[in-house]
């Protein structure tokens, strides 16, 4: 548990640094967040030290239309990811209200997608996720509500997106999870993390998406 909170604290720190850097007029790129590793590279006969940043590990999940959503399918898009469950009585309704703001702003942007990972596969079957998507009134080809076995989703949240997702009988709905929206680039790097229950932070996400998209303009 302490390890999870430590990861979130580090991610929050990087988010703060990234927000500070983006205020610099000379900066036209978002920071890379998460773990990084120093590696040696040979460039023009010289050995240099370069930083390699973590990427989202390989995944393969089913969305509300039983379509396979994996790294390959997402490789031509940037996307916003979060973790939720449809019967969540606490932060999820707030998160979805805020995510809808982001969706409405960019629903016609073909290079952007959304992935909401259900952390309650026992109750959130594919038909339930489909009903949830239809109730929100969003395009299922753009916003994927994905299903997978619990351990796979929990591990992906923890090791990939640096989020919390775990059983906790004392938590509302029996599951404890964080409310971060995570911005991922086409190479699978974490480029932003935003509190999905905080309108100001979600406004920052809305402002950062065009900045990330510019990196892929030809």
LOTOR-73981 format. One record per residue (C-alpha): residue in one letter; x, y, z. Coordinates in steps of 0.1 Angstrom, whole numbers, plus 2048, in hexadecimal, padded with zeros to 3 digits. Example, Ala and Ser with C-alpha at 12.3 -4.5 7.8 and 13.67 -1.06 7.14 Angstrom:
REM residues 2
A87B7D384E;S8897F5847;
END
This chain:
REM residues 218
X800800800;X81B819809;X82C8117E8;X80C81B7D5;X80A83C7E7;X82F8427E1;X82A83D7BC;X80D8567BC;X82186F7CF;X83D86C7B6;X82586F799;X81588E7A9;X83789E7AD;X83F898789;X81D8A6780;X8258C5794;X8478C9783;X8378C3761;X81D8DE768;X8398F6772;X84D8EE753;X8308F373C;X82D916748;X84F91E738;X84992D716;X86991B70A;X8598F9712;X8448EB6F6;X8438C7702;X8338B5720;X84A8A4738;X84F87E73A;X84287075B;X84885076E;X86783C773;X88584275D;X8A582E757;X8C783B74C;X8D582772F;X8F582A71B;X8F38316F6;X90D8346DB;X9088536C6;X92285C6AB;X93C8466BC;X9368566DE;X9258466FC;X90A85B70B;X8F1856727;X8CD85971E;X8AD856731;X89383C729;X871842738;X858828742;X83D81E72A;X81B80D72F;X8217E772F;X8117D1715;X7EC7CC71B;X7CE7BC709;X7AB7C3716;X7887C3709;X7737E2707;X74D7E6709;X7497DA6E5;X75F7BB6EB;X77A7CC6D6;X79E7C46DF;X7AF7E36EC;X7D57DF6EE;X7F57F26EA;X7F67EC6C5;X7D37FA6C0;X7DC8196D5;X7FE81F6C4;X7F18396AC;X7DF84E6C6;X7E68616E6;X7CD857701;X7BF860723;X7BC84373C;X7AA83F75D;X79E823774;X77A821781;X75D809787;X73980F77D;X72A80B7A0;X7448217B0;X7318377C9;X74D8507D1;X7658617B8;X75C84F797;X73D86578F;X752884794;X76E87577E;X75686D762;X747890763;X76A89E75F;X774885745;X75588E731;X7628B2730;X7828A6720;X76F88F708;X7588AA6FD;X7758C16F6;X7888A86E1;X76D8916D3;X77689A6B0;X79B8966B5;X7A48756A3;X7C68726B3;X7B88716D7;X7A68546E8;X79B84B70B;X79E82B71F;X78B82673F;X796806751;X77C7F4766;X78B7E8787;X76C7D378F;X7697B7775;X7527A378B;X7367BD787;X7427D0768;X73B7B774D;X73F7C1729;X7197C7726;X71A7DD745;X7367F1737;X7237F5716;X705802728;X71B81A73B;X72A82771B;X70882C70C;X6FB83E72B;X718856728;X71085C704;X7348596F7;X74384A6D8;X74E8276E0;X7688276C5;X7798446D7;X77383D6FB;X77A819705;X76D80B726;X7837EC72A;X77F7CB73C;X7997B3748;X7A079C765;X7A57AE786;X7CA7A578C;X7D37B1769;X7C17D276D;X7CF7D8790;X7F27D0784;X7EE7E7766;X7E280377C;X7FF7FF794;X81C7F777E;X81280975E;X7FE827767;X80B82B78B;X7E782C798;X7D781B7B6;X7BD7FF7B1;X7B87E57CC;X79D7D47E0;X7957E5801;X7757DC814;X7767FD826;X776812805;X75581C7F5;X74B8007DE;X7657E97EC;X7817F57D5;X79B8107DB;X7A88237BD;X7B78447B3;X7A685D79D;X7C2868786;X7BE86E761;X7DF862750;X7E987172E;X7FC858719;X80F8606F9;X81184A6D9;X8308396E6;X81F82F707;X83184871D;X81F85A73A;X81E87F731;X80688D74B;X7F388376A;X7D4897776;X7BC893793;X79C88A782;X78789879E;X7978BA79C;X7898D2781;X7A88E7781;X7BF8C977B;X7A78BC75F;X7A98DF74F;X7CF8D974F;X7CA8B873D;X7B48CA723;X7D08E371E;X7EB8C871C;X7DB8B2702;X7E18CB6E5;X8058CF6F0;X80A8A96EE;X7F88A76CC;X8108C16BE;X82D8A86C3;X81D8936A7;X8168AE68E;X8288A966E;
END
